[in-house]
Amino acid sequence: MTFNLTLSLADLLLLLPEIFLTCWLCVILTVDFSFPRLPKERLAYLSVAGLLVTLGFLVWFDVSHVTGTLFRDMFVLDRMALFFKMFVVASTALVILISVQYVDRFTFFRGEYYVLVVMSAIGMMFMASANDLLSLFVTLEFSTLGFYVLVGYLREDPASNEAGLKFFVLGVFAAGLLAYGISLVYGESGRIVFSDMTLKPTSGTIIGFLLIFAALGFKIGAVPFHAWIPDTYHGAPTPVTTFLSIAPKGAAFAILLRIFFVALASFKPMWILLLVAVSILSMTYANIVAIAQRNIKRLLAYSGIAQVGNVLIGLAAGTKMGSDAILFYLLAYLFANIGAFAVVIAVSHAIGSEEIDDYSGLNRRSPFLAFAMLLFLLSLAGVPPLAGFIGKLYIFVAAIKEGLYTLITVGLINIVISMYYYLIVVKKMYISEPVDPSPIAVSGTMRTVVYIGLAGTLIIGIYPQPFIDWLVGATVMFSNMAGQSTAITSTIHPFGG
């Protein structure tokens, strides 16, 4: 059998965002090498400029409905892939902006930091288009390679060294599970492209996909594959923690959607039970353990695990509406989570601490940061009229339509639990007396990211319908799943629409 992998100019157009960003990465490397005395914040702005141009290409593709496949369907560019690519690029640009001030803590390799961040983003962009088992493995490991270095970037900090070692060891273990799972599935089916798989529920395929799910569960941080998250989030540089908490989860869910809705469509009754169990474990365990946390980064780490449990509710629904809800939830989560971490970095830079007790009286030291953190935490908890409320409502409605009442009940109980530990932070900020009443200065780049987070959290929450319409179109590939309608009307819109 011969394979014609010749690429035409039309084919290269599908790869234009990745090709451009790769070339831009070479430019960043060249500038950093050629001008060693150049202030490193210039490299940050150069990186953001390249990411914004890449985002422009992706928006143009989406508006122009540029779609297609390459390499015998191994690479797919559809509207869902475009959404996740935009998700990754936007989150990467925001992470670089909140890194500008933080990078001064690095003793060495400040310029290389931006190179590694952009390199990881390129890998995750390819993950969004992976449509076969081989591409899944290569793109996932390529995107993780940069994180192995970034997590341990504070070389003189024992906590960062510990985080880097744990992340590397468990990451390699997850890669082994993924490779073995892929070999089992390929051995049973003889195919690697998701859309070509006509699988029967044999012991080989079941075990193989369980191993693949375990590897991807490590990537998203779902229980019981979450063990690396608290220590890694705590010890890693805070901008890297922010990056880990957002972009890789989006890229991994892009693959999970393709696997469950395409490759495993015939296994639906089996994987729904699996996803329900993992969702309940993730929400319940993370929310209960978060109550005992005294470090804000560890609290947000367990909060992120619980949020993954909420997203898995949409995946467990197994319908077009469930996939729409996942994309919407991730979009709302992007703005709230990156905004919360931006506040953490700003406060940590001023007071040198990440303990929750040191947020006492933050409202008197910086009303802007305290109010922003309040809104971000309330959005993560699911309080109306913020974006997180619409995201949770959308997810729950999708599950209710499939009769997953036990899962919804557990989800509602966990919202109450999460509200408790979020309000602990709010109490510290607004009721407790500050130890040091001096004001906290906020840099221009940090203020910009916080404003973007606030704008996204408020606008998506108050007027979600345009975003819903956009995301409904992004998952049109799932429009025939379970006879689910592609239209979402005022059913989930609290204000009509």
Secondary structure, 3 states (H helix, E strand, C coil): CCCCCCCCHHHHHHCHHHHHHHHHHHHHHHHHHHCCCCCHHHHHHHHHHHHHHHHHHHHHHHHHCCCEEECCCCEEECHHHHHHHHHHHHHHHHHHHHHCCHHHHCCCCHHHHHHHHHHHHHHHHHHHHECEHHHHHHHHHHHHHHHHHHHCCCCCCHHHHHHHHHHHHHHHHHHHHHHHHHHHHHHHHCCCEHHHCCCCCCHHHHHHHHHHHHHHHHHHCCCCCCCCHHHHHHHCCHHHHHHHHHHHHHHHHHHHHHHHHHHCHHHHHHHHHHHHHHHHHHHHHHHHHHCCCCEHHHHHHHHHHHHHHHHHHHHHHCCHHHHHHHHHHHHHHHHHHHHHHHHHHHHHHHHCCCEHHHHCCHHHHCHHHHHHHHHHHHHHHCCCCCHHHHHHHHHHHHHHCCCCHHHHHHHHHHHHHHHHHHHHHHHHHHCCCCCCCCCCCCCHHHHHHHHHHHHHHHHHHHCCHHHHHHHHHHCHHHCCHHHCCCCCCHHHCCCCC
